Amino acid sequence: MLKNLFNPENSFWEFMTNMTNILFVGLIWLICCIPIITIGASTTALYDYTLKMADNREGYVLKSFFKTFKNNFVKSTLLWIFMLLGAGFLVIDGYICLRMGTQTGKFLFFAIAAIGIMYFIICVYLFPVLAYFQMNVKEVVKNACIMGVGNLPITILIIIILAIGGLIIYTAPYFIFALVSFAAYVSSFCYLSVFRKFVNAVETDVK
């Protein structure tokens, strides 16, 4: 029994190793997010590692994280800027429509809200898609939309996971690095199911 307890392949030690890696990659993510402009590249690298963990093919945290960070820096940063500008545009337009105080204003507000929901779904998939696939920015946005809308039940589950993580972070901000990486890890199982379905569909079309 003691022999099994100290066996590095014991399920308990595998679990502890995974938890340590999740905390470590979350800490690296937080540090790399400090310049703000690097949030996109850092989040892509985070998802690259958690997706590999969910698929049981992760490697060394530092090496894996910074390799993805470097290789996807430009595309991740462009997507991050796109996210910020798009969100800012929708918020400002929505506010202006509400301030109009007319029926037309209300109609435009709900139209913008509908666009905002679609936009949010796309944003939820952007960095995981970039982390998993070799695509340019245009392809990432296009396929993020296809996967998000085409797998709505799973998308809703992902949003719930991220929302719960966000709510806990709001109440316990000091643990943001652990909560973000854990939410990324849990949601990675959902993303993998979508990505595998997408890959199988593409392979079927090619045949």
Secondary structure, DSSP 8 states (H G I E B T S, - for coil): -HHHHT-TTSHHHHHHHHHHHHHHHHHHHHHHHTTSTTHHHHHHHHHHHHHHHHTT----HHHHHHHHHHHTHHHHHHHHHHHHHHHHHHHHHHHHHHHH-SHHHHHHHHHHHHHHHHHHHHHHHHHHHHHHS---HHHHHHHHHHHHHHTHHHHHHHHHHHHHHHHHHHH-GGGHHHHHHHHHHHHHHHHHHHHHHHHHHHHHHH-
